[in-house]
Amino acid sequence: MAEMMGEMDIAFPNLGIYLANVPKTIMIGSFGIALYGVVIAIGMILGLTLSSKIAGRTGQDPDTIWDLAASLIIFSIIGARIYYVIFMWDFYKDNPMQIFNLRGGGLAIYGGIIAGVITLFVYCRRKGKSFPLLLDTVIYGLLVGQILGRWGNFFNREVFGEYTDSLFAMRIPVAMVRERDISASIAAHMTEGTNYIQVHPTFLYEGMWNLMLLILLLIYLKHKKFDGEIALLYFAGYGIGRALIESIRTDQLYITGTTIPVSMMLGIVMAVVSIIAILCIRTAIRKKTA
């Protein structure tokens, strides 16, 4: 493996993978389109398609998903950006115009989930639909979006962890990485005469975790005991995975005035509350049928 990498290259040395000239944007004439946005858009379309198929399988009108799609996407993106900006305010207060620079990344999934759930709840109240049932249905599409969306982080050279020399260790040229994402540990492991950092590809870890969660929830769909259970299982499963992965990320968002990673804490709380809710609801159902 070369000691000096090309500026646009990405490598996984312990897997023997060297990717040359991995672009951040694709050019159409003189107009550049960020691959980050392209990947997220593809994820949204495929996610909505899966959710519409799940709706059909569970006795719902598949058109409901497409009727909801525009508002769900718009408000989820707004929520994801607001959440990120709030917890990165020390940066954005001095760079206010960067708040609108979505091409540079900076969408927090928890903000998108919160805004999406609120949007879905309002939609169900207005249309007279079952919120728990529709939430179960939309969760599948959300997972697809998350799985593919993490590859947007790959193209953006972001959402990575601390230094590692493990099997999945990833090398990225320093010039392509935001300075604030390079921790002291990563910097300390940079060898003289090289121009790259070597880190955990946490975007890959989370994508694989979400893929496993999606498969398990698809298998479990016909066995669910109550409407809303799929959503609660997702919140529990994703919360556990995100809390574990967050512990090694270098771009953590912190609770204001503390050194506590907000996404780690939220993941733990979300998992605990969801597991307790599932146990309580299942207990109530058993008592009713006893």
N, C-alpha and C positions, 0 to 999 in steps of 0.2 A: 504494500500500500504506500503510495507516495507520501512523503513528509510534508510537501506543500500541495494544497488542494486548489483546484480551479475555483474561482469565486462563486460560481453557480452549481458546484458539485455537492453531493451528499453521499456519505459512505456508511456502511455497516461492516466494519473491518472484521469482526469475529464471525460474520456470516459470509465473508468473502464477496460482499456486494459493494460495487462502486458505481454510482449513478452520476454521469457527467452531464453538465448543462441542464440541470432541472430548473425550468423557468418559474418565475413568480407570476408572470402575465403572458397572455397570448395577444399578438398584435393583429389587428384587422385594419390594414392600411396604416394610418398614422395613429390609430386609436388603440390603446391598450386595455385589455380586460383582465382583471385580477383573477387568477385561478382559484383563489380563496372563495370569491363570490360565485364562480361557476360551479365549484364542487358543492357549495351550500345549496345553490338553486337546484342542482340535480337531486340532492338529498331530499329537498322539500317535495319535488314532483314525485319521486319514488315513494316517499313516505305517505303522501296523500293517496297515491294509487293503492298501496297496501291497506291503508285504513278504510278506503271505500270498499275493497274486497272483503275485509273483516266485517264491515257493516252489512253487506249482503249475506254473509254466512250466519250472522246473528239476528236476522229478521228485521234489519233496519233498511232504510232507503239509502243506497250508496250516494245518491245526489246530495244528501245532507252534508257529506264531507266536502264536496266541491262548493256547495253554497256557503260553507263556513270558511273555506280555505283562505280567501283574500284577507279577511279581517284577522284571522288567526295568525297568518304570516306577518302582516304589518305590525300588529300589536306585540307579537312575540319578539320581533327584531328591535322594536322600540324599547321594550322592557329589558332585553338583553343588553342593549347599549346603556340605558340609564343605570342599571345595576353596576355595570363595569365602571362607568364614569364616577359614580358615587364612591366606590371603594378605591378609585385611583385619583381622587380629587386633588391630592398634592401635586400630581403631574398636570392635570387638566386646568387647574386654576391659573397656571402660568402659561398654558397653551390652549386657550379656549377654542380656537378655530379647529384644533385637532379633534374636538368632540364629534365633529361631523365627518371625520376622515375614516369611514368604515373600511376603506380599501387597505388600511394598515392593520386591520384586525381589531380585537377588543370587543367581542360579544360574549357575555357571560351567560352560560346556559341556564343557571338558576334564575336569572332575571327573565329570560325567555319563558321558562316553565311557569313562573309565577304569573306573568302577564297572560300567557296562553290559557292557564286554568281560569283566570278571572274572565277572559274573553269568552271562553266556553260556557262558563256559568251564566253570564249575561245572555248569551245566545239561547241557551236552553230555557231560561225563564221567559224570554220573549216568544219563543217558538213552541213552548209547552212540551219540551222533550225531556227525557230522563238524563239528568246530568251524570250520575254514576255510570250508566250504560254507555253514553257517548264518550265519557272520559276514558273508559276501558278501551274503546275503539281507537281513539286518537293516539293513545299511548304507543301503539305499534308503529304508527307513522313517525312519532317523535323519536323512537329508538333508531329507525332507519336514518332519519335526518342526523342524529348524533353520530352514528357510525361513519357515515360518509363525510359529515362535516369536519370530523377530526383530521381527515386527509387534507382539508383546506389549511389546517394548522401546519401540516407537513410542508406544503408549498410555501407557506409564509415563514417557515423556520422559527416556529414558536411553540409554546406548550411542551417544553421539555423539562427534564429533571436534572438532578445533580450529576456530578461526574460518576462514571461507572466504566468498568472493563468487563461487564457481563456479556453474555451471548448476543444480546440485542443492542449493545452500545452503538451510538450513532455519532458520526462526526459531521460538523457543520463549520464552514469558514466563519471566522469571527466577524468579518466585514458584513455578513448577511444577518447578523443577530442584533437585537436591541441590547444596548449596553446594560440597561437595568436588569436584564434577565440573566446576566453572567454573575454567578455567585462567587464568593471568595474561594470556595472549595473548587469550583470549576477552574478559576483563574490559576489556582495553586498547582493544578495538574497539567497546565499548558507547558509543553516542552519547548525549550529554546530552538528556534529554527523551524517551527511549525506555524501555521496560520489558522488553525482550527481548534474547536473545543470538542470534547468527547463526553456525551451525556446520555441519560436515560430518555428514550423516546416515549414519554408519558402519553402523548397523543395516541400512539399505537396501543399501549396498554389499555387505555380507556376504550378505544375502538373495539378491541378484542373482548373486553369485559362486556360491553354493550351488545356485541354480536351473540355472545353466550346467553345473555339475559333475554334477548329477542327470541332465540331458538327455544329456550325454556318456556317463555310465556306463550309462544305459538303452540307448543305441545300441551300446555296446561289449559288453553282456552276452553276446550270442551269439558273440562273438569271443574271449572270455577263454581264456587258455591253461592256467590251473590254478586250483583252488579257493583262495581267499584273495586272488586278484589284484584283484578289485573292491575289497576292503577296503584293500589296499595303495595302490591308485590313489586312493581316497578320502583316506587319510591324507596322501598326497603332495599332492594337489590342495588339500585343505582347509588343510593346513599352510602352503602357499605363500600362499594367499589371506589367511589369518588373520594371518600375519606381516606382510604388507604393510599390511593395514587397521589392525592393532593399532598401527602406528607413529604414527597420527594420532589415536587415541582418547585421551580425557582421564580415563577411569576405569580406567586400567591397574592390574593387580595386579603387584606387584614381588617378585622373589626376595628373601627376608628378608635385610636388611642391605645391599642393593644398590639401584641405580636401574635394574636390568635388568628389563624387562617379562617376566614369566614366560610369558605366552601367546605372545609373539613368539619367545622362545627355544625353547619347546616346539614351536611350529609349524615352525621351521627344522629342529630335530632330527628331528621326526617325518617331515618331507618327505625329508630326506637319507637317513635309515635306510630308509624305504619304497622310495625309488628304487633304492638299492643292493640291497635284498632282491629287487625285481622283476628287476633285471638279472642277479643271481646265479641265481635260480630259472629264468629263461628260458634262461640259458646252460647250466645243468645239463640242462634238458629237450632242448635242441638236441643236446647231446652224446649223450644217450640214444637219440635218434631218428636220429642220423647214421649 
